[in-house]
Each structure stands twice: as C-alpha cells, then as structure tokens.
C-alpha cells in the first residue's frame, strides 16, 4: 500500500465512521466529519497532511517510488 492510498483509506474511514456516529449516537460527531473535510481541503492547497507524514514515518512508500511505470528499461 502506498502513502497516497493509505491517506485516502484513512480519510474515507474517518468520514464514514463519524457519519455513522453522528446519525446513531450524537449529532456532535458531525463536527469530526467537518474536521476531516477541512484537513483534506487545506492539504490540497498547502501540500501538508499530518496523516501522510505519519505514514511515511512508519515506512510506507510514495506512489512515485513504487510505480512500475518508472522503470528505466531500454526501448527498441
């Protein structure tokens, strides 16, 4: 799994979990959904994402590093 995929999976999981908690437990959990959305929006403009930093620290590679399309095989 790449860093980019892990960030998407984490954000999607947090959104779905917070929506379920907001619906079934207390509407205050919708604030967590808003926080995740705001964090995604700011990371699109600033390029900084705390989750991405954490995933890199635990050893996940970026898609650019693990892509088979970056091979340097000679063409015929």
C-alpha positions as CSV (number, residue, x, y, z in Angstrom):
1,X,0.0,0.0,0.0
2,X,1.3,3.5,-0.9
3,X,1.1,6.6,1.3
4,X,-1.5,8.1,-1.0
5,X,-3.7,5.0,-0.8
6,X,-3.4,4.9,3.0
7,X,-4.3,8.6,3.3
8,X,-7.4,8.1,1.2
9,X,-8.4,4.9,3.1
10,X,-7.9,6.7,6.4
11,X,-9.9,9.8,5.4
12,X,-12.7,7.7,3.9
13,X,-12.9,5.5,7.0
14,X,-13.0,8.6,9.3
15,X,-15.8,10.2,7.3
16,X,-17.9,7.1,7.3
17,X,-17.4,6.3,11.0
18,X,-18.1,9.9,12.0
19,X,-21.2,10.0,9.8
20,X,-22.5,6.8,11.5
21,X,-21.7,8.1,14.9
22,X,-23.4,11.4,14.1
23,X,-26.5,9.6,12.9
24,X,-26.8,6.9,15.6
25,X,-25.1,8.4,18.7
26,X,-25.0,12.2,18.8
27,X,-25.1,14.9,16.1
28,X,-21.9,16.4,17.6
29,X,-19.9,13.8,15.8
30,X,-20.7,15.6,12.5
31,X,-18.0,18.1,13.6
32,X,-15.4,15.4,13.2
33,X,-16.6,14.9,9.6
34,X,-16.2,18.6,9.1
35,X,-12.7,18.5,10.5
36,X,-11.7,15.7,8.2
37,X,-13.0,17.6,5.2
38,X,-11.3,20.8,6.3
39,X,-8.0,18.9,6.7
40,X,-8.3,17.4,3.2
41,X,-9.1,20.9,1.7
42,X,-6.1,22.6,3.4
43,X,-3.8,19.7,2.4
44,X,-4.8,20.3,-1.2
45,X,-3.6,23.9,-1.1
46,X,-0.6,23.6,1.3
47,X,0.7,20.2,0.4
48,X,0.9,19.3,4.1
49,X,-1.0,16.4,5.5
50,X,-0.3,15.1,9.0
51,X,-1.5,11.6,8.1
52,X,0.9,11.4,5.1
53,X,3.7,12.4,7.4
54,X,2.8,9.6,9.9
55,X,2.5,7.0,7.2
56,X,5.9,7.9,5.8
57,X,7.4,7.7,9.3
58,X,6.1,4.1,9.7
59,X,7.7,3.1,6.4
60,X,5.1,3.3,3.6
61,X,6.4,4.4,0.2
62,X,5.1,7.1,-2.1
63,X,3.5,6.0,-5.3
64,X,6.3,7.6,-7.3
65,X,8.8,5.3,-5.6
66,X,6.8,2.1,-6.1
67,X,5.3,2.6,-9.6
68,X,6.3,0.1,-12.2
69,X,6.0,2.8,-14.8
70,X,9.2,4.4,-13.6
71,X,11.4,1.6,-14.8
72,X,14.4,2.5,-17.0
73,X,14.2,-0.3,-19.4
74,X,15.6,0.5,-22.9
75,X,13.1,0.8,-25.8
76,X,13.5,-1.0,-29.1
